[in-house]
Amino acid sequence: MSQVFDCSDSTQLIGAARAARQAIGRGELVVLPTDTVYGVAADAFSSDAVQRLLEAKGRGRQSPPPVLIPNTAMLAALAAEVPEPVSVLAEACWPGALTIVVTANPSLSWDLGETGGTVALRIPDHPLAIEILNETGPLAVSSANTTGDPAARNIEQAREMLGDSIAVYLDAGDVVGDGSASTIVDATELTAEGGSLRVLREGGVSRERIAELLPRVTIEP
């Protein structure tokens, strides 16, 4: 039976954070709010937990989840390298709706699926998500929906789709904003001098904003 916490009730917040942390530690799944949509979270360093996440959504290993982090310092730990244009994007757009795909640090022991040696990183602009991330460390997080269905913008929608596959639901009300997904960019070809960047999905951060931040970089479709 899933636990559901009303995080708009301050008396439930401590218990909610504890339950979420403990569930993640056991390799279970948690639904939490982000600045874009609700997300399903799993311990990024537990291959079993990540597989559980993929199964809950009805996805295969060819669709690895992004990883949410609480601060830019963790970017340097998880990426093989952080060229200056990546730092510029992170500093300007995080926390926020930009997911940056970088080459993963090869020393990391994790299995997110068929990533091709990359990892997609983002800092969400939501205080509860950041609080949980500060306690748990990096979380593999994908939108809270079953494959083919719209991403959940409130906890009721998430529960309807995911049910008891989730150990803990953190209800923070409807997601604020228009529900736009994060923009996803492939930054693996960026260098200190510039290089090129591919926009894999347009979302909350516009192509024009990225080009403005990175005038020396070629922005590809």
Accessible surface in RSA format (square Angstrom, percent):
REM  Atomic radii and reference values for relative SASA: ProtOr
REM  Chains: A
REM  Algorithm: Lee & Richards
REM  Probe-radius: 1.40
REM  Slices: 20
REM RES _ NUM      All-atoms   Total-Side   Main-Chain    Non-polar    All polar
REM                ABS   REL    ABS   REL    ABS   REL    ABS   REL    ABS   REL
RES MET A   1   208.95 108.2 140.27  92.8  68.68 163.5 120.34 102.3  88.61 117.4
RES SER A   2    16.45  13.9   3.29   4.4  13.16  30.3   3.88   8.3  12.57  17.6
RES GLN A   3    88.60  49.5  84.01  61.4   4.59  10.9  32.72  69.6  55.89  42.4
RES VAL A   4    59.53  39.2  30.85  27.9  28.69  69.1  30.85  26.8  28.69  77.8
RES PHE A   5    30.65  15.3  30.65  19.0   0.00   0.0  30.65  18.6   0.00   0.0
RES ASP A   6    60.52  42.4  57.91  57.6   2.61   6.2  20.31  47.8  40.21  40.1
RES CYS A   7    13.77  10.4   1.60   1.8  12.17  28.6   1.84   4.7  11.93  12.9
RES SER A   8    94.60  79.9  54.32  72.5  40.28  92.8  48.89 104.1  45.71  64.0
RES ASP A   9    51.18  35.9  44.47  44.3   6.71  15.9  17.46  41.1  33.72  33.6
RES SER A  10    87.21  73.7  71.19  95.0  16.03  36.9  43.17  91.9  44.05  61.7
RES THR A  11   118.26  84.1  83.01  84.2  35.24  84.0  80.99 108.8  37.27  56.3
RES GLN A  12    59.81  33.4  55.62  40.7   4.18  10.0  23.13  49.2  36.68  27.8
RES LEU A  13    59.98  33.4  59.46  42.5   0.52   1.3  59.65  41.9   0.33   0.9
RES ILE A  14   128.56  73.2 123.88  92.3   4.68  11.3 127.39  91.7   1.17   3.2
RES GLY A  15    23.39  28.8   0.00   N/A  23.39  28.8  18.01  49.4   5.38  12.0
RES ALA A  16     0.10   0.1   0.10   0.2   0.00   0.0   0.10   0.1   0.00   0.0
RES ALA A  17     5.10   4.7   5.00   7.7   0.10   0.2   5.01   7.1   0.09   0.2
RES ARG A  18   108.90  45.7 108.62  55.4   0.28   0.7  28.30  38.7  80.60  48.8
RES ALA A  19    10.80   9.9   6.61  10.2   4.20   9.5   9.77  13.8   1.04   2.7
RES ALA A  20     0.00   0.0   0.00   0.0   0.00   0.0   0.00   0.0   0.00   0.0
RES ARG A  21    91.72  38.5  88.69  45.2   3.03   7.2  32.72  44.7  59.00  35.8
RES GLN A  22    88.06  49.2  80.16  58.6   7.90  18.8  27.53  58.6  60.53  45.9
RES ALA A  23     0.00   0.0   0.00   0.0   0.00   0.0   0.00   0.0   0.00   0.0
RES ILE A  24     7.85   4.5   7.32   5.5   0.53   1.3   7.32   5.3   0.53   1.4
RES GLY A  25    67.27  83.0   0.00   N/A  67.27  83.0  33.49  91.9  33.79  75.7
RES ARG A  26   143.37  60.2 110.11  56.1  33.27  79.2  73.00  99.8  70.37  42.7
RES GLY A  27     9.94  12.3   0.00   N/A   9.94  12.3   9.33  25.6   0.61   1.4
RES GLU A  28    56.67  32.5  56.51  42.7   0.16   0.4  17.38  33.6  39.29  32.1
RES LEU A  29     1.20   0.7   0.26   0.2   0.95   2.4   0.26   0.2   0.95   2.5
RES VAL A  30     0.36   0.2   0.36   0.3   0.00   0.0   0.36   0.3   0.00   0.0
RES VAL A  31     0.00   0.0   0.00   0.0   0.00   0.0   0.00   0.0   0.00   0.0
RES LEU A  32     1.56   0.9   1.56   1.1   0.00   0.0   1.56   1.1   0.00   0.0
RES PRO A  33     2.67   1.9   2.67   2.4   0.00   0.0   2.67   2.2   0.00   0.0
RES THR A  34     5.60   4.0   4.31   4.4   1.28   3.1   3.67   4.9   1.92   2.9
RES ASP A  35    36.03  25.2  16.95  16.9  19.08  45.1  19.08  44.9  16.95  16.9
RES THR A  36    12.85   9.1  11.11  11.3   1.74   4.2   5.61   7.5   7.24  10.9
RES VAL A  37    19.67  12.9  19.67  17.8   0.00   0.0  19.67  17.1   0.00   0.0
RES TYR A  38     0.10   0.0   0.10   0.1   0.00   0.0   0.10   0.1   0.00   0.0
RES GLY A  39     1.71   2.1   0.00   N/A   1.71   2.1   1.71   4.7   0.00   0.0
RES VAL A  40     0.00   0.0   0.00   0.0   0.00   0.0   0.00   0.0   0.00   0.0
RES ALA A  41     0.00   0.0   0.00   0.0   0.00   0.0   0.00   0.0   0.00   0.0
RES ALA A  42     0.00   0.0   0.00   0.0   0.00   0.0   0.00   0.0   0.00   0.0
RES ASP A  43    39.77  27.9  39.66  39.5   0.11   0.3   2.42   5.7  37.35  37.2
RES ALA A  44     0.27   0.2   0.00   0.0   0.27   0.6   0.00   0.0   0.27   0.7
RES PHE A  45    82.14  41.1  59.98  37.1  22.16  57.7  59.98  36.4  22.16  63.4
RES SER A  46    28.22  23.9  22.22  29.7   6.00  13.8  17.96  38.2  10.26  14.4
RES SER A  47    56.74  47.9  47.56  63.5   9.17  21.1  19.07  40.6  37.66  52.8
RES ASP A  48   100.42  70.3  95.31  94.9   5.11  12.1  16.79  39.5  83.63  83.4
RES ALA A  49     0.00   0.0   0.00   0.0   0.00   0.0   0.00   0.0   0.00   0.0
RES VAL A  50     2.62   1.7   2.62   2.4   0.00   0.0   2.62   2.3   0.00   0.0
RES GLN A  51    65.77  36.8  64.99  47.5   0.78   1.8  34.50  73.4  31.27  23.7
RES ARG A  52   102.07  42.9  99.52  50.7   2.55   6.1  36.24  49.5  65.83  39.9
RES LEU A  53     0.13   0.1   0.13   0.1   0.00   0.0   0.13   0.1   0.00   0.0
RES LEU A  54     1.77   1.0   1.77   1.3   0.00   0.0   1.77   1.2   0.00   0.0
RES GLU A  55   112.42  64.5  89.63  67.8  22.78  54.2  38.20  73.9  74.21  60.6
RES ALA A  56    19.18  17.6   0.98   1.5  18.19  41.4   9.20  13.0   9.97  26.4
RES LYS A  57     2.98   1.5   2.52   1.5   0.46   1.1   0.00   0.0   2.98   3.2
RES GLY A  58    59.64  73.5   0.00   N/A  59.64  73.5  35.57  97.6  24.07  53.9
RES ARG A  59    70.96  29.8  54.67  27.9  16.29  38.8  15.94  21.8  55.02  33.3
RES GLY A  60    27.74  34.2   0.00   N/A  27.74  34.2  22.98  63.1   4.76  10.6
RES ARG A  61    97.09  40.8  93.19  47.5   3.90   9.3  42.57  58.2  54.51  33.0
RES GLN A  62   124.89  69.8 103.70  75.8  21.19  50.5  46.41  98.8  78.49  59.5
RES SER A  63    33.08  28.0  27.61  36.8   5.47  12.6   7.90  16.8  25.18  35.3
RES PRO A  64    40.62  29.6  26.32  24.0  14.29  52.0  26.32  21.7  14.29  88.8
RES PRO A  65     4.16   3.0   0.36   0.3   3.79  13.8   0.62   0.5   3.53  22.0
RES PRO A  66    36.69  26.7  36.01  32.8   0.68   2.5  36.06  29.8   0.63   3.9
RES VAL A  67     0.00   0.0   0.00   0.0   0.00   0.0   0.00   0.0   0.00   0.0
RES LEU A  68     6.86   3.8   6.86   4.9   0.00   0.0   6.86   4.8   0.00   0.0
RES ILE A  69     0.00   0.0   0.00   0.0   0.00   0.0   0.00   0.0   0.00   0.0
RES PRO A  70    14.51  10.6   2.49   2.3  12.02  43.7   2.49   2.1  12.02  74.7
RES ASN A  71    60.04  41.4  56.91  55.0   3.13   7.5  30.93  74.4  29.11  28.1
RES THR A  72    47.82  34.0  40.96  41.5   6.87  16.4  17.20  23.1  30.62  46.3
RES ALA A  73    77.41  71.2  58.11  89.7  19.30  43.9  69.27  97.5   8.14  21.6
RES MET A  74    46.89  24.3  43.10  28.5   3.80   9.0  46.53  39.6   0.36   0.5
RES LEU A  75     5.34   3.0   5.34   3.8   0.00   0.0   5.34   3.7   0.00   0.0
RES ALA A  76    67.73  62.3  51.16  78.9  16.57  37.7  51.67  72.8  16.07  42.6
RES ALA A  77    55.74  51.2  42.20  65.1  13.54  30.8  52.56  74.0   3.18   8.4
RES LEU A  78     5.00   2.8   5.00   3.6   0.00   0.0   5.00   3.5   0.00   0.0
RES ALA A  79     3.11   2.9   0.00   0.0   3.11   7.1   0.00   0.0   3.11   8.2
RES ALA A  80    50.18  46.1  18.25  28.2  31.93  72.6  20.37  28.7  29.80  78.9
RES GLU A  81   123.21  70.7 112.93  85.4  10.29  24.5  38.46  74.4  84.75  69.2
RES VAL A  82    45.00  29.6  18.22  16.5  26.78  64.5  18.77  16.3  26.23  71.1
RES PRO A  83    21.20  15.5  11.09  10.1  10.12  36.8  21.04  17.4   0.17   1.0
RES GLU A  84    87.78  50.4  79.72  60.3   8.07  19.2  52.42 101.4  35.37  28.9
RES PRO A  85     2.99   2.2   2.75   2.5   0.24   0.9   2.99   2.5   0.00   0.0
RES VAL A  86     0.44   0.3   0.44   0.4   0.00   0.0   0.44   0.4   0.00   0.0
RES SER A  87    41.59  35.1  39.60  52.9   1.99   4.6  24.75  52.7  16.84  23.6
RES VAL A  88    44.96  29.6  39.88  36.1   5.08  12.2  44.18  38.4   0.78   2.1
RES LEU A  89     0.00   0.0   0.00   0.0   0.00   0.0   0.00   0.0   0.00   0.0
RES ALA A  90     1.17   1.1   1.17   1.8   0.00   0.0   1.17   1.6   0.00   0.0
RES GLU A  91   123.14  70.7 100.48  76.0  22.66  54.0  43.03  83.2  80.11  65.4
RES ALA A  92    46.08  42.4   9.99  15.4  36.09  82.1  20.03  28.2  26.06  69.0
RES CYS A  93    13.98  10.6   3.13   3.5  10.84  25.5   8.09  20.5   5.89   6.4
RES TRP A  94    17.28   6.9   0.16   0.1  17.12  40.2   0.53   0.3  16.75  27.2
RES PRO A  95    72.81  53.1  58.86  53.7  13.96  50.7  58.86  48.6  13.96  86.7
RES GLY A  96    10.87  13.4   0.00   N/A  10.87  13.4  10.87  29.8   0.00   0.0
RES ALA A  97    18.27  16.8  14.23  22.0   4.04   9.2  14.23  20.0   4.04  10.7
RES LEU A  98     0.00   0.0   0.00   0.0   0.00   0.0   0.00   0.0   0.00   0.0
RES THR A  99     3.77   2.7   3.77   3.8   0.00   0.0   0.34   0.5   3.43   5.2
RES ILE A 100     0.07   0.0   0.07   0.1   0.00   0.0   0.07   0.1   0.00   0.0
RES VAL A 101    18.05  11.9  18.05  16.3   0.00   0.0  18.05  15.7   0.00   0.0
RES VAL A 102     3.77   2.5   3.58   3.2   0.19   0.5   3.77   3.3   0.00   0.0
RES THR A 103    62.50  44.4  59.72  60.5   2.77   6.6  42.62  57.2  19.88  30.1
RES ALA A 104    12.18  11.2   8.48  13.1   3.70   8.4   8.48  11.9   3.70   9.8
RES ASN A 105    36.69  25.3  34.51  33.4   2.18   5.2   0.61   1.5  36.08  34.9
RES PRO A 106   121.86  88.8  85.03  77.5  36.82 133.9  96.66  79.8  25.19 156.6
RES SER A 107    94.29  79.7  57.08  76.2  37.21  85.7  54.51 116.1  39.78  55.7
RES LEU A 108    43.81  24.4  26.37  18.9  17.44  43.8  27.84  19.6  15.97  43.0
RES SER A 109    97.79  82.6  80.97 108.1  16.82  38.8  49.47 105.3  48.32  67.7
RES TRP A 110    49.22  19.8  18.28   8.8  30.94  72.7  13.84   7.4  35.38  57.4
RES ASP A 111    54.27  38.0  48.68  48.5   5.59  13.2  22.34  52.6  31.94  31.9
RES LEU A 112     5.18   2.9   2.48   1.8   2.70   6.8   2.50   1.8   2.68   7.2
RES GLY A 113    10.84  13.4   0.00   N/A  10.84  13.4   0.13   0.3  10.71  24.0
RES GLU A 114   115.71  66.4  93.96  71.1  21.75  51.8  39.39  76.2  76.31  62.3
RES THR A 115    36.30  25.8  22.09  22.4  14.21  33.9  10.70  14.4  25.60  38.7
RES GLY A 116    78.71  97.1   0.00   N/A  78.71  97.1  46.31 127.1  32.40  72.6
RES GLY A 117    45.12  55.6   0.00   N/A  45.12  55.6  37.02 101.6   8.10  18.1
RES THR A 118    37.01  26.3  34.99  35.5   2.02   4.8  22.41  30.1  14.60  22.1
RES VAL A 119     3.46   2.3   0.12   0.1   3.34   8.1   3.46   3.0   0.00   0.0
RES ALA A 120    21.37  19.7  17.75  27.4   3.62   8.2  17.75  25.0   3.62   9.6
RES LEU A 121     0.05   0.0   0.05   0.0   0.00   0.0   0.05   0.0   0.00   0.0
RES ARG A 122    12.04   5.1  12.04   6.1   0.00   0.0   0.22   0.3  11.82   7.2
RES ILE A 123     7.27   4.1   7.27   5.4   0.00   0.0   7.27   5.2   0.00   0.0
RES PRO A 124     0.00   0.0   0.00   0.0   0.00   0.0   0.00   0.0   0.00   0.0
RES ASP A 125    82.88  58.1  70.48  70.1  12.40  29.3   3.13   7.4  79.75  79.5
RES HIS A 126    38.31  20.9  36.52  25.4   1.79   4.6  21.57  22.2  16.74  19.5
RES PRO A 127   111.33  81.1  98.07  89.4  13.26  48.2 105.88  87.4   5.45  33.9
RES LEU A 128    12.85   7.2  10.14   7.3   2.71   6.8  12.36   8.7   0.50   1.3
RES ALA A 129     0.21   0.2   0.21   0.3   0.00   0.0   0.21   0.3   0.00   0.0
RES ILE A 130    39.64  22.6  39.64  29.5   0.00   0.0  39.64  28.5   0.00   0.0
RES GLU A 131    73.12  42.0  68.24  51.6   4.89  11.6  28.48  55.1  44.64  36.4
RES ILE A 132     0.65   0.4   0.64   0.5   0.01   0.0   0.65   0.5   0.00   0.0
RES LEU A 133     1.74   1.0   1.34   1.0   0.40   1.0   1.34   0.9   0.40   1.1
RES ASN A 134    95.34  65.7  63.22  61.1  32.12  77.3  21.98  52.9  73.36  70.9
RES GLU A 135    76.10  43.7  45.04  34.1  31.06  73.9  29.23  56.5  46.87  38.3
RES THR A 136    36.84  26.2   1.37   1.4  35.47  84.5   8.45  11.3  28.40  42.9
RES GLY A 137    16.38  20.2   0.00   N/A  16.38  20.2  14.42  39.6   1.96   4.4
RES PRO A 138    16.37  11.9  14.95  13.6   1.42   5.2  14.95  12.3   1.42   8.8
RES LEU A 139     0.79   0.4   0.79   0.6   0.00   0.0   0.79   0.6   0.00   0.0
RES ALA A 140     0.00   0.0   0.00   0.0   0.00   0.0   0.00   0.0   0.00   0.0
RES VAL A 141     9.44   6.2   6.19   5.6   3.26   7.8   6.19   5.4   3.26   8.8
RES SER A 142     6.88   5.8   3.09   4.1   3.79   8.7   3.94   8.4   2.94   4.1
RES SER A 143    37.65  31.8  28.53  38.1   9.12  21.0  15.31  32.6  22.34  31.3
RES ALA A 144     0.00   0.0   0.00   0.0   0.00   0.0   0.00   0.0   0.00   0.0
RES ASN A 145    11.46   7.9  11.46  11.1   0.00   0.0   0.00   0.0  11.46  11.1
RES THR A 146    37.11  26.4  37.11  37.6   0.00   0.0  32.59  43.8   4.51   6.8
RES THR A 147    83.89  59.7  58.12  58.9  25.78  61.4  61.31  82.3  22.59  34.1
RES GLY A 148    79.60  98.2   0.00   N/A  79.60  98.2  40.97 112.4  38.64  86.5
RES ASP A 149    65.48  45.9  55.97  55.7   9.51  22.5   5.21  12.3  60.27  60.1
RES PRO A 150   112.83  82.2  98.82  90.1  14.00  50.9 110.52  91.2   2.31  14.4
RES ALA A 151    32.06  29.5  17.80  27.5  14.26  32.4  17.80  25.1  14.26  37.8
RES ALA A 152     0.33   0.3   0.00   0.0   0.33   0.8   0.33   0.5   0.00   0.0
RES ARG A 153    80.57  33.8  80.57  41.1   0.00   0.0  37.94  51.8  42.64  25.8
RES ASN A 154    27.04  18.6  27.04  26.1   0.00   0.0   1.73   4.2  25.31  24.5
RES ILE A 155     3.88   2.2   3.88   2.9   0.00   0.0   3.88   2.8   0.00   0.0
RES GLU A 156   112.30  64.5 105.87  80.1   6.43  15.3  65.96 127.6  46.33  37.8
RES GLN A 157    75.79  42.4  73.31  53.6   2.48   5.9  27.73  59.0  48.06  36.5
RES ALA A 158     0.00   0.0   0.00   0.0   0.00   0.0   0.00   0.0   0.00   0.0
RES ARG A 159   112.39  47.2 105.84  54.0   6.55  15.6  16.18  22.1  96.21  58.3
RES GLU A 160   154.72  88.8 118.05  89.3  36.67  87.3  48.42  93.7 106.29  86.8
RES MET A 161    48.55  25.1  25.21  16.7  23.34  55.6  27.60  23.5  20.95  27.8
RES LEU A 162     9.72   5.4   0.00   0.0   9.72  24.4   3.41   2.4   6.31  17.0
RES GLY A 163    30.25  37.3   0.00   N/A  30.25  37.3  29.60  81.2   0.65   1.4
RES ASP A 164   110.27  77.2  79.16  78.8  31.11  73.6  30.01  70.6  80.25  80.0
RES SER A 165    52.91  44.7  27.32  36.5  25.59  58.9  39.05  83.2  13.86  19.4
RES ILE A 166     0.97   0.5   0.00   0.0   0.97   2.3   0.16   0.1   0.80   2.2
RES ALA A 167    24.41  22.4  11.86  18.3  12.55  28.6  20.42  28.8   3.99  10.6
RES VAL A 168     0.50   0.3   0.50   0.5   0.00   0.0   0.50   0.4   0.00   0.0
RES TYR A 169     1.08   0.5   1.08   0.6   0.00   0.0   1.08   0.8   0.00   0.0
RES LEU A 170     0.00   0.0   0.00   0.0   0.00   0.0   0.00   0.0   0.00   0.0
RES ASP A 171    28.09  19.7  27.85  27.7   0.24   0.6   1.06   2.5  27.03  27.0
RES ALA A 172    36.04  33.1  11.24  17.4  24.79  56.4  12.56  17.7  23.47  62.2
RES GLY A 173    36.47  45.0   0.00   N/A  36.47  45.0  33.21  91.1   3.26   7.3
RES ASP A 174   102.22  71.6  84.32  83.9  17.90  42.3  27.46  64.6  74.76  74.6
RES VAL A 175    13.47   8.9   0.89   0.8  12.58  30.3   6.76   5.9   6.71  18.2
RES VAL A 176   135.64  89.3 120.78 109.3  14.86  35.8 126.01 109.5   9.63  26.1
RES GLY A 177    54.57  67.3   0.00   N/A  54.57  67.3  35.93  98.6  18.64  41.7
RES ASP A 178   121.24  84.9  85.32  84.9  35.92  84.9  47.60 112.0  73.64  73.4
RES GLY A 179    22.99  28.4   0.00   N/A  22.99  28.4   2.96   8.1  20.03  44.9
RES SER A 180    45.86  38.8  32.13  42.9  13.74  31.6  21.72  46.3  24.14  33.8
RES ALA A 181    41.31  38.0  33.84  52.2   7.47  17.0  35.72  50.3   5.58  14.8
RES SER A 182     7.77   6.6   6.20   8.3   1.57   3.6   1.28   2.7   6.49   9.1
RES THR A 183     0.48   0.3   0.48   0.5   0.00   0.0   0.48   0.6   0.00   0.0
RES ILE A 184    34.10  19.4  34.10  25.4   0.00   0.0  34.10  24.6   0.00   0.0
RES VAL A 185     0.00   0.0   0.00   0.0   0.00   0.0   0.00   0.0   0.00   0.0
RES ASP A 186    21.35  15.0  19.80  19.7   1.55   3.7   1.64   3.9  19.70  19.6
RES ALA A 187     3.80   3.5   0.00   0.0   3.80   8.6   0.00   0.0   3.80  10.1
RES THR A 188    45.79  32.6  18.69  18.9  27.10  64.6  14.12  19.0  31.67  47.9
RES GLU A 189   116.96  67.1 108.65  82.2   8.31  19.8  38.01  73.5  78.95  64.5
RES LEU A 190     9.04   5.0   0.00   0.0   9.04  22.7   0.00   0.0   9.04  24.3
RES THR A 191    61.36  43.6  57.47  58.3   3.89   9.3  57.77  77.6   3.58   5.4
RES ALA A 192    60.04  55.2  48.94  75.5  11.09  25.2  49.05  69.1  10.98  29.1
RES GLU A 193   130.77  75.1 119.40  90.3  11.37  27.1  66.58 128.8  64.20  52.4
RES GLY A 194     0.67   0.8   0.00   N/A   0.67   0.8   0.67   1.8   0.00   0.0
RES GLY A 195    36.56  45.1   0.00   N/A  36.56  45.1  23.48  64.4  13.08  29.3
RES SER A 196    26.14  22.1  25.12  33.5   1.02   2.3  10.81  23.0  15.33  21.5
RES LEU A 197     1.02   0.6   0.00   0.0   1.02   2.6   1.00   0.7   0.02   0.1
RES ARG A 198   107.40  45.1 106.82  54.5   0.58   1.4  27.37  37.4  80.03  48.5
RES VAL A 199    10.77   7.1   1.18   1.1   9.59  23.1   1.18   1.0   9.59  26.0
RES LEU A 200    85.77  47.8  49.75  35.6  36.03  90.6  54.29  38.1  31.48  84.7
RES ARG A 201   104.62  43.9  98.07  50.0   6.55  15.6  52.53  71.8  52.09  31.6
RES GLU A 202   108.70  62.4  83.58  63.2  25.12  59.8  33.75  65.3  74.95  61.2
RES GLY A 203    30.40  37.5   0.00   N/A  30.40  37.5   8.93  24.5  21.47  48.1
RES GLY A 204    44.63  55.0   0.00   N/A  44.63  55.0  12.71  34.9  31.92  71.5
RES VAL A 205    18.80  12.4  15.84  14.3   2.97   7.2  18.73  16.3   0.08   0.2
RES SER A 206    50.13  42.4  42.00  56.1   8.13  18.7  36.83  78.4  13.30  18.6
RES ARG A 207    65.77  27.6  64.50  32.9   1.27   3.0  37.53  51.3  28.24  17.1
RES GLU A 208   126.23  72.5 118.08  89.3   8.16  19.4  70.76 136.9  55.47  45.3
RES ARG A 209    91.92  38.6  89.05  45.4   2.87   6.8  33.35  45.6  58.57  35.5
RES ILE A 210     0.01   0.0   0.01   0.0   0.00   0.0   0.01   0.0   0.00   0.0
RES ALA A 211    43.71  40.2  36.64  56.5   7.07  16.1  37.55  52.9   6.16  16.3
RES GLU A 212   122.08  70.1  95.32  72.1  26.76  63.7  46.83  90.6  75.25  61.4
RES LEU A 213    34.00  18.9  20.12  14.4  13.88  34.9  23.19  16.3  10.81  29.1
RES LEU A 214     8.01   4.5   4.76   3.4   3.25   8.2   7.11   5.0   0.90   2.4
RES PRO A 215   114.28  83.3  78.74  71.8  35.54 129.2  85.19  70.3  29.08 180.7
RES ARG A 216   150.12  63.0 122.90  62.6  27.22  64.8  68.80  94.0  81.32  49.3
RES VAL A 217    14.31   9.4   1.98   1.8  12.33  29.7   3.01   2.6  11.30  30.6
RES THR A 218    84.10  59.8  77.55  78.6   6.54  15.6  48.43  65.1  35.66  53.9
RES ILE A 219    38.95  22.2  14.04  10.5  24.91  60.0  14.04  10.1  24.91  67.6
RES GLU A 220    62.33  35.8  61.53  46.6   0.80   1.9  16.26  31.5  46.07  37.6
RES PRO A 221   126.62  92.3 105.92  96.6  20.70  75.2 115.37  95.3  11.25  69.9
END  Absolute sums over single chains surface
CHAIN  1 A     9727.2       7238.8       2488.4       5079.7       4647.5
END  Absolute sums over all chains
TOTAL          9727.2       7238.8       2488.4       5079.7       4647.5
